[in-house]
Amino acid sequence: MIDLSADWYLWIKALHIISVIAWMAGMLYLPRLYVYHCDAAPGSELSETLKAMERRLLRAIINPAMGVAFILGGILLANLDGDSWSDVWLWVKLVCIFFMGGMHGALSRWRKDFEADKNTKSAKFYRWANEAPTVLMIFIVIMVVVKPF
């Protein structure tokens, strides 16, 4: 356990929340771009524009925001007292974050498929995939704020 001062703790927590918001914004927008990309003919001007948008969104916003969220979240975790590690809400949150990281990886992989004009999934698939980050985010927020277990 590290022992952050109250001021440092609040600054780290605020920056963590800001980075999570940025990460989630990208995680919710990228699958929507994939829905539009499914309707674009490979090699078309729209397809090439969407490829650039997807690449920039992932590299300039989603990846850095996730990295900062993980680093600052790790610092906040290290600041927890020993008793907190037995709280079920914390473990549910961590499991949801693990799956959110998996979703991030899937979105990255799917972007590479679009980049190579090798997407095989439908717009409907990406509409459903767009729901996963939302559901995970809802569970995470409830675990942190309500702490039902």
Buried (B, 14 or more C-beta within 10 A) or exposed (E): EEEBEEEEBEEBBEBBEBBBEBBBBBBBBBBEBBBBBBEBEEEEEEBEEBBEBBBEBBEEBBBBBBEBBBBBBEBBBEBEEEEEEEBEBBEBBEBBBEBBEEBBEEBBEBBEBBEEEEBEBEEEBBBEBBEBBEEBBEBBEBBEEEEEE
